[in-house]
Amino acid sequence: MFVEVNKKELVKAIDEYYDYLETDFPLKNDGYTLYFTAYFKQINDSLSRYVINPIFYIQDLKYTSCQFIAVAHGHLVFFTIHSNNQAREFEHPDIFLSEDTYIEIMKKYFPKDYEEELNIKKYGKTYRKILNWDCKSYYLTLLRDSLIDKQMLHGWEDMKVEITMDGKKELY
């Protein structure tokens, strides 16, 4: 059902990000799963960026324009490819998980979250927060197909990041 991430730098970054979350934001092992998204955006004809974020609530999957789910060293990553019109994608995504697919994914891969989702619907409980908002995102910048910069920063997918290109610092 899932694709495998085979770009070594991306798999390594996913492992590093997972380790960061486990170290700085330890989760109690109550049967819940740690999951995150990887947003891909083409910045210009030669630069592209992946931004890896945690999913704060499993319910966020309903509102993420996830194009595919991948596995990297056993970690599930929900990939989204952004266009240059991110505001439109958020309000009216071209591709998103249907309610049936969302429920199917939860039942099969996140049974504890699925059980909680049923309780929320039945009893109106609030959503369980998985991580706090203080965690950083992981920004990976590629020049053509080579990783040239990686930074852990507070911010969102479309945030410009300062990188060094040809000896000059620039925002991309």
NORNORJO-V122192 format. One line per field, one symbol per residue. psi: psi as a letter, one per 30 degrees, with the letter a starting at -180 (. if undefined). Layout:
psi = ???
//
This chain:
psi = fllkkfjeeeeeeeeeeeeeeeefikkkigflkkllljkkkjeaffklkkjklljekfffefgkikelklkjhfkkkjkkjkagieeeeeeikeklkleeeeeeeeeefieeeeeeeeeeeefgllkkkellgfllljjjkkjcgkkfkkkjlkalegkkkklkkhgkklk.
//
